[in-house]
Amino acid sequence: MRYVFALALVLLAVVAVPSTHFSQGGQMEASKGVAGGGISVPGWTGKIDAKEEAAGLTLNSAKLEKDGNNLHVTTGPAVTYWNPKNKAAGDYTVKATFTEPKYMSLNNHPHPYGVMIAGSDLGTDQQSYLYCAAYGNGNFIVRGFGPAPFQLNGPRGAAAPAVNKAAGPGQPVTQEIALSVKGDKVECAINNNVVASYNKSDLVAAGKLKSTDGIYGVRFAHNTEAIVTGLKKTKN
């Protein structure tokens, strides 16, 4: 009986712990719910990561709202947002500009944000998509979900000279991020410089993307705030 009671206490403690993430330096940081969270932009929806859901967080623990003609995102749990009407197929480029008004204002280490393409079965446990995101310290990361996450440039991303660096915590930093499908290649460009290129055949594969066609949107790590301007698709 004592063993059963002790086990129950351990399980309760695990459930009560908020979702935590490790920084590049190994620091732990819990995802913090956003006051007044939810989605107030007509037509848009989203999904937080599975481990955030397992920790008891919800889509209302992050916030997507309008800021004039722009999108204003504050997280919360790591989340992907999209409008189901925003679709791209064939050869195309999806790009947007992200401005972090106060670098690292909600966290103790840099967190990324960027564009998402090739969304399929979004909002389900079978969803797949690809994203490229920038950090305010000069790094970027390319990852996918298919539906399990898969890495394309390492677990913590990599540095690139094209990625802008904030002057310091609390200072603004802006990145223009684009994902392009061009023939048999998929490229990520940041501030008009290609920082990564992949063979489409390596991405559209078992356990990865179902196709490079699909819904596009934005992707944010946990505990991050940024303004998104000019999200659009163009044909290549």
Backbone hydrogen bonds in HBPLUS format (Angstrom, degrees):
<---DONOR---> <-ACCEPTOR-->    atom                        ^
c    i                          cat <-CA-CA->   ^        H-A-AA   ^      H-
h    n   atom  resd res      DA  || num        DHA   H-A  angle D-A-AA Bond
n    s   type  num  typ     dist DA aas  dist angle  dist       angle   num
A0005-PHE N   A0001-MET O   2.92 MM   4  6.17 162.0  1.96 154.0 158.6     1
A0006-ALA N   A0002-ARG O   2.90 MM   4  6.08 158.5  1.95 148.7 154.6     2
A0007-LEU N   A0003-TYR O   2.86 MM   4  6.08 159.0  1.91 151.2 157.2     3
A0008-ALA N   A0004-VAL O   2.96 MM   4  6.18 153.5  2.03 145.4 152.5     4
A0009-LEU N   A0005-PHE O   3.05 MM   4  6.36 150.4  2.14 144.0 151.6     5
A0010-VAL N   A0006-ALA O   3.01 MM   4  6.33 155.0  2.07 148.7 155.4     6
A0011-LEU N   A0007-LEU O   2.97 MM   4  6.24 163.4  1.99 153.7 157.5     7
A0012-LEU N   A0008-ALA O   2.97 MM   4  6.14 155.7  2.03 145.5 152.3     8
A0013-ALA N   A0009-LEU O   2.95 MM   4  6.17 153.3  2.03 145.8 152.8     9
A0014-VAL N   A0010-VAL O   2.99 MM   4  6.30 152.7  2.07 149.1 156.4    10
A0015-VAL N   A0011-LEU O   3.07 MM   4  6.31 160.3  2.11 150.1 154.4    11
A0016-ALA N   A0012-LEU O   3.05 MM   4  6.20 148.4  2.15 144.0 152.6    12
A0017-VAL N   A0014-VAL O   3.34 MM   3  5.44 146.5  2.46  98.9 107.8    13
A0031-SER N   A0019-SER O   2.69 MM  12  5.49 155.6  1.74 157.1 164.7    14
A0021-HIS N   A0029-GLU O   2.87 MM   8  5.28 146.4  1.98 132.1 141.9    15
A0029-GLU N   A0021-HIS O   2.83 MM   8  5.28 140.3  1.99 147.5 159.4    16
A0023-SER N   A0027-GLN O   2.72 MM   4  5.01 148.5  1.82 139.0 150.1    17
A0026-GLY N   A0023-SER O   2.94 MM   3  4.95 162.9  1.97 106.5 110.9    18
A0034-VAL N   A0061-SER O   2.78 MM  27  5.20 152.2  1.85 120.7 130.3    19
A0038-GLY N   A0062-ALA O   2.67 MM  24  5.98 154.8  1.73 146.8 153.6    20
A0064-LEU N   A0038-GLY O   2.91 MM  26  6.31 158.6  1.96 158.0 160.1    21
A0040-SER N   A0064-LEU O   2.94 MM  24  6.29 166.4  1.96 168.9 173.1    22
A0044-TRP N   A0041-VAL O   3.17 MM   3  5.81 164.7  2.19 140.4 143.6    23
A0045-THR N   A0082-TRP O   2.86 MM  37  5.66 158.9  1.91 161.1 166.3    24
A0082-TRP N   A0045-THR O   3.00 MM  37  5.66 160.9  2.03 146.0 149.6    25
A0047-LYS N   A0080-THR O   2.98 MM  33  5.59 147.9  2.09 151.2 161.4    26
A0080-THR N   A0047-LYS O   3.06 MM  33  5.59 159.2  2.10 144.6 149.9    27
A0049-ASP N   A0078-ALA O   3.12 MM  29  5.92 149.9  2.21 148.4 150.2    28
A0052-GLU N   A0049-ASP O   3.01 MM   3  5.31 130.5  2.26 104.6 118.1    29
A0053-GLU N   A0049-ASP O   3.08 MM   4  6.50 154.2  2.15 152.0 159.7    30
A0054-ALA N   A0050-ALA O   2.90 MM   4  6.18 154.0  1.96 148.8 156.5    31
A0055-ALA N   A0052-GLU O   3.10 MM   3  5.09 133.4  2.33  94.0 106.9    32
A0057-LEU N   A0052-GLU O   3.12 MM   5  5.60 154.5  2.19 156.5 148.6    33
A0056-GLY N   A0053-GLU O   2.94 MM   3  5.19 161.5  1.98 110.2 115.1    34
A0061-SER N   A0058-THR O   2.87 MM   3  5.25 160.4  1.91 112.7 117.9    35
A0062-ALA N   A0059-LEU O   3.33 MM   3  5.86 167.2  2.34 112.8 115.5    36
A0063-LYS N   A0074-THR O   2.77 MM  11  5.12 159.8  1.81 158.7 163.5    37
A0074-THR N   A0063-LYS O   2.93 MM  11  5.12 158.9  1.97 147.1 151.4    38
A0065-GLU N   A0072-HIS O   3.01 MM   7  5.23 162.0  2.04 145.4 151.3    39
A0072-HIS N   A0065-GLU O   2.74 MM   7  5.23 162.1  1.77 164.4 162.5    40
A0067-ASP N   A0070-ASN O   2.87 MM   3  4.96 159.2  1.91 133.7 135.1    41
A0070-ASN N   A0067-ASP O   3.03 MM   3  4.96 159.1  2.08 117.4 119.1    42
A0071-LEU N   A0228-VAL O   2.99 MM 157  4.97 168.4  2.00 149.1 151.1    43
A0228-VAL N   A0071-LEU O   2.73 MM 157  4.97 168.2  1.74 151.6 155.9    44
A0073-VAL N   A0226-ALA O   3.04 MM 153  5.61 171.5  2.05 172.3 169.6    45
A0226-ALA N   A0073-VAL O   3.06 MM 153  5.61 154.4  2.12 152.0 159.0    46
A0075-THR N   A0224-THR O   2.76 MM 149  5.15 160.5  1.80 151.4 158.3    47
A0224-THR N   A0075-THR O   2.94 MM 149  5.15 119.1  2.32 113.3 129.2    48
A0223-ASN N   A0076-GLY O   2.82 MM 147  4.95 150.9  1.90 134.7 144.3    49
A0079-VAL N   A0220-PHE O   2.94 MM 141  5.50 152.2  2.02 151.2 160.3    50
A0220-PHE N   A0079-VAL O   2.94 MM 141  5.50 170.9  1.95 171.9 174.5    51
A0081-TYR N   A0218-VAL O   2.93 MM 137  5.42 159.3  1.97 153.8 160.6    52
A0218-VAL N   A0081-TYR O   2.98 MM 137  5.42 155.4  2.04 147.3 155.4    53
A0086-ASN N   A0083-ASN O   2.83 MM   3  5.55 162.3  1.86 129.7 135.2    54
A0216-TYR N   A0086-ASN O   3.03 MM 130  5.88 153.0  2.10 143.8 149.2    55
A0088-ALA N   A0214-GLY O   2.87 MM 126  5.59 156.0  1.93 150.6 156.8    56
A0214-GLY N   A0088-ALA O   2.92 MM 126  5.59 161.8  1.96 161.6 166.7    57
A0236-ASN N   A0091-ASP O   3.22 MM 145  5.33 172.0  2.23 110.4 112.9    58
A0092-TYR N   A0181-VAL O   3.08 MM  89  5.35 128.9  2.35 127.5 142.1    59
A0181-VAL N   A0092-TYR O   2.80 MM  89  5.35 160.6  1.84 159.0 165.7    60
A0093-THR N   A0234-THR O   2.82 MM 141  5.30 152.1  1.90 154.8 160.3    61
A0234-THR N   A0093-THR O   2.86 MM 141  5.30 153.6  1.93 150.5 159.3    62
A0094-VAL N   A0179-LEU O   2.91 MM  85  5.44 163.7  1.94 156.0 159.5    63
A0179-LEU N   A0094-VAL O   2.89 MM  85  5.44 156.4  1.95 153.5 159.8    64
A0095-LYS N   A0232-LYS O   3.06 MM 137  5.80 157.3  2.12 160.2 166.5    65
A0232-LYS N   A0095-LYS O   3.04 MM 137  5.80 154.2  2.11 159.4 167.7    66
A0096-ALA N   A0177-ILE O   3.05 MM  81  5.71 148.5  2.15 152.6 162.2    67
A0177-ILE N   A0096-ALA O   2.91 MM  81  5.71 163.3  1.94 176.3 172.2    68
A0097-THR N   A0229-THR O   2.89 MM 132  5.17 172.7  1.89 158.6 160.7    69
A0229-THR N   A0097-THR O   2.87 MM 132  5.17 163.6  1.90 150.9 156.4    70
A0098-PHE N   A0175-GLN O   2.78 MM  77  5.30 169.0  1.79 161.5 162.8    71
A0175-GLN N   A0098-PHE O   2.87 MM  77  5.30 156.4  1.92 150.0 157.9    72
A0099-THR N   A0227-ILE O   2.91 MM 128  5.13 159.0  1.95 146.4 153.5    73
A0227-ILE N   A0099-THR O   2.88 MM 128  5.13 158.1  1.93 140.0 143.9    74
A0100-GLU N   A0173-VAL O   2.87 MM  73  5.41 159.4  1.91 172.2 168.1    75
A0173-VAL N   A0100-GLU O   3.11 MM  73  5.41 144.2  2.24 136.1 146.8    76
A0105-SER N   A0102-LYS O   2.96 MM   3  5.42 137.2  2.15 151.0 142.5    77
A0103-TYR N   A0171-GLN O   2.90 MM  68  5.39 169.8  1.91 133.9 136.9    78
A0170-GLY N   A0103-TYR O   2.75 MM  67  4.85 166.1  1.77 137.2 141.7    79
A0221-ALA N   A0112-PRO O   3.03 MM 109  5.64 154.9  2.10 170.5 164.1    80
A0113-TYR N   A0134-ALA O   3.21 MM  21  5.69 140.0  2.38 135.0 143.0    81
A0134-ALA N   A0113-TYR O   2.99 MM  21  5.69 153.7  2.06 146.4 138.1    82
A0114-GLY N   A0219-ARG O   2.87 MM 105  5.31 154.9  1.93 151.9 157.9    83
A0219-ARG N   A0114-GLY O   2.88 MM 105  5.31 163.1  1.91 142.0 144.2    84
A0115-VAL N   A0132-CYS O   3.13 MM  17  5.81 126.8  2.43 165.8 158.7    85
A0132-CYS N   A0115-VAL O   3.11 MM  17  5.81 150.9  2.20 158.3 167.1    86
A0116-MET N   A0217-GLY O   2.94 MM 101  5.01 161.6  1.98 126.8 124.9    87
A0217-GLY N   A0116-MET O   2.90 MM 101  5.01 154.6  1.96 132.5 137.2    88
A0117-ILE N   A0130-LEU O   2.83 MM  13  5.45 159.2  1.87 158.9 166.1    89
A0130-LEU N   A0117-ILE O   3.01 MM  13  5.45 167.7  2.02 152.4 155.2    90
A0119-GLY N   A0215-ILE O   2.85 MM  96  4.46 157.6  1.90 141.5 139.6    91
A0215-ILE N   A0119-GLY O   3.07 MM  96  4.46 159.1  2.11 124.5 123.5    92
A0120-SER N   A0128-SER O   2.90 MM   8  5.28 147.0  2.01 154.1 160.7    93
A0128-SER N   A0120-SER O   2.93 MM   8  5.28 149.7  2.02 146.9 153.6    94
A0124-THR N   A0121-ASP O   3.25 MM   3  5.91 146.7  2.36 140.9 141.4    95
A0127-GLN N   A0124-THR O   3.35 MM   3  5.45 157.8  2.41 111.8 110.3    96
A0129-TYR N   A0145-PHE O   2.94 MM  16  5.37 140.7  2.09 135.4 144.1    97
A0145-PHE N   A0129-TYR O   2.85 MM  16  5.37 152.6  1.92 153.4 159.6    98
A0131-TYR N   A0143-ARG O   2.84 MM  12  5.62 166.2  1.86 171.3 171.5    99
A0143-ARG N   A0131-TYR O   3.05 MM  12  5.62 155.3  2.11 153.0 160.8   100
A0133-ALA N   A0141-ILE O   2.92 MM   8  5.39 163.6  1.95 157.2 162.7   101
A0141-ILE N   A0133-ALA O   2.82 MM   8  5.39 155.2  1.88 154.9 161.4   102
A0135-TYR N   A0139-ASN O   2.86 MM   4  5.18 166.6  1.88 147.1 143.6   103
A0138-GLY N   A0135-TYR O   3.44 MM   3  5.97 158.3  2.49 119.7 118.2   104
A0166-ALA N   A0136-GLY O   2.83 MM  30  5.48 162.8  1.86 156.8 153.9   105
A0160-ALA N   A0138-GLY O   3.10 MM  22  6.21 156.7  2.16 174.8 169.6   106
A0140-PHE N   A0158-ALA O   2.80 MM  18  5.64 147.7  1.91 153.0 161.2   107
A0158-ALA N   A0140-PHE O   2.91 MM  18  5.64 154.1  1.98 158.8 165.6   108
A0152-LEU N   A0142-VAL O   3.16 MM  10  5.55 142.0  2.31 165.5 156.3   109
A0144-GLY N   A0150-PHE O   2.96 MM   6  5.24 159.0  2.01 155.2 159.4   110
A0150-PHE N   A0144-GLY O   2.79 MM   6  5.24 155.0  1.85 140.9 143.4   111
A0146-GLY N   A0148-ALA O   2.87 MM   2  5.04 157.8  1.92 120.6 127.6   112
A0157-GLY N   A0154-GLY O   3.39 MM   3  5.07 165.7  2.41  98.2 102.3   113
A0163-VAL N   A0160-ALA O   3.10 MM   3  5.72 154.8  2.16 119.3 125.7   114
A0171-GLN N   A0168-GLY O   3.01 MM   3  5.56 152.8  2.09 143.9 144.7   115
A0191-ASN N   A0176-GLU O   2.70 MM  15  4.84 163.3  1.73 146.3 152.3   116
A0178-ALA N   A0189-ALA O   2.83 MM  11  5.11 151.0  1.92 158.5 162.7   117
A0189-ALA N   A0178-ALA O   2.87 MM  11  5.11 161.8  1.91 143.8 149.9   118
A0180-SER N   A0187-GLU O   2.82 MM   7  5.14 162.2  1.86 151.1 156.8   119
A0187-GLU N   A0180-SER O   2.85 MM   7  5.14 154.8  1.92 144.2 152.4   120
A0182-LYS N   A0185-LYS O   2.88 MM   3  5.24 165.7  1.90 150.6 155.2   121
A0185-LYS N   A0182-LYS O   2.99 MM   3  5.24 159.7  2.03 123.9 129.9   122
A0200-LYS N   A0184-ASP O   2.77 MM  16  5.13 173.1  1.77 134.3 134.8   123
A0186-VAL N   A0198-TYR O   2.86 MM  12  5.25 151.0  1.95 151.1 158.4   124
A0198-TYR N   A0186-VAL O   2.87 MM  12  5.25 153.9  1.94 146.6 155.5   125
A0188-CYS N   A0196-ALA O   2.90 MM   8  5.26 161.9  1.94 148.6 151.8   126
A0195-VAL N   A0188-CYS O   2.82 MM   7  5.89 156.8  1.88 152.6 159.9   127
A0196-ALA N   A0188-CYS O   3.39 MM   8  5.26 149.6  2.49 145.5 143.8   128
A0190-ILE N   A0193-ASN O   2.87 MM   3  5.36 151.5  1.95 150.4 144.1   129
A0193-ASN N   A0190-ILE O   3.17 MM   3  5.36 145.3  2.30 103.3 112.8   130
A0202-ASP N   A0199-ASN O   2.98 MM   3  5.37 145.4  2.10 108.5 118.5   131
A0203-LEU N   A0200-LYS O   2.96 MM   3  5.16 145.4  2.08 104.5 115.3   132
A0204-VAL N   A0200-LYS O   2.88 MM   4  6.09 167.2  1.89 169.8 172.1   133
A0209-LEU N   A0203-LEU O   2.95 MM   6  5.84 151.7  2.03 164.4 160.8   134
A0208-LYS N   A0205-ALA O   2.89 MM   3  5.29 154.7  1.95 139.7 138.6   135
